[in-house]
Amino acid sequence: MTKVNYFLTEEQQMIVELTRQIAEEKIIPVRAELDETEEFPWGIMKDLAQADLFGLYIPEEYGGLGGGCFENCLAVEQLAYGCIAITTTFAASALGGYPILLFGTDEQKAKYLPDIAAGKRLVAFGLTEAEAGSDAAGIRTAAIDEGDHWVINGTKQWITSGGEAEIYTIIAMTDRSKGARGATAFIVEKGDEGFSFGKKERKMGLRASSTRELVFNDCRIPKDRILGRRGQGFIIAMRTLDLARPGIGAIGVGLAQAALDEAVRYARQRIQFGQPIISFQAIQHMLADMATQTEASRALVYAIAKTIDAGAKNFSKLSAMAKLFPTDIAMKVTTDAVQILGGYGYMKDYPVEKMMRDAKILQIYEGTNQIQRNVIGQALNKEYANKQ
Ligand code: COS
């Protein structure tokens, strides 16, 4: 049967094959256990480091592979076929690294990117706080300029790889009176004075990924840890999210594909009323929708990621679309997969119950899907205003 041809280069095809192999050989065998124990997937992070995958999006001069958003999407899609908790741990490293890549000075890039690319040090991104989720400009963590250093106070919440990562790119207020324009980005390192880790969350899904508070208690960091300019922090966060969101869409594609494969396999071998349930039109139509929606999601993510890599400017709307559609589809397809497996689907003996639990986070993190719709809606409003 002909598959959609996305005309991947030889190098891109290699990334797909390598990450699929890691998903099948390393991730799938341990995913249920890590989901149960909530253990951080260090072993797999080492495998990904050995395969040079942490450097996928980092330029060659800093030891990376020089890929773009598209290559990153190809990799996380295949890893997500195995487990999205483990993939999120990997993807969070790009989210944390993008601010340095996009806004770091030459010195900062030279200092941090080679270790990040080699997978020697994990990096995490800290924006969210207890009172500032969707309303990202509402953060309260504050950084004060004290001459030769900065002093940071506040708490970041739900930070992926919190406690495990060694480098953190965080956003803090340097002038609250200026709202979004009063935020500034900083690099904080594990071990910095006054920087510690708080509550580790217990979650519905995504259990092999660590989600933890970052606590800044008179945390002192050197002056040169500022990222970009003072007051540029909100823009840095938004530009980072714009670049990262297609990756979340790609994780949704990988997860939907995994759930679809499980559902088709099961429907072909499950006998009821004397025949495999796939011979019933009710099941066939569900599978047909699941397959079509998964392929449509893939095509959307790939097209938008390539558009971004081709040098698009102001791609927030596209990036939001690339996150929104595939993640809503991943939720639907995993739910339908559980339905097709019926009672077995609800049991932990089959992987689809974990897939459905995991899928929910995709509609929430890196900006809820309601926020993605806002971003798209506001962009449409602007576009059409300019046309008149
Ligand atoms: N790229 C560059 N600049 C951007 C931007 C983007 N994608 N989005 C907004 N900005 C700029 C605006 O142009 C504006 O600049 P000016 O002050 O110069 O006009 C400034 O940032 C503030 O923008 P806006 O008024 O739209 O900000 P809001 O407070 O209304 O927030 C949303 C906008 C809701 C889109 C933002 O808060 C958001 O993305 N929230 C979700 C956060 C999120 O994803 N959290 C997940 C946790 S991180 S894993």
Residues whose N, C-alpha, C, O or C-beta is under 5 A from the ligand:
A	BS01	COS	L127 T128 G133 S134 D135 A136 A137 A180 I235 M238 R239 D242 S316 Y365 E366 G367 I371
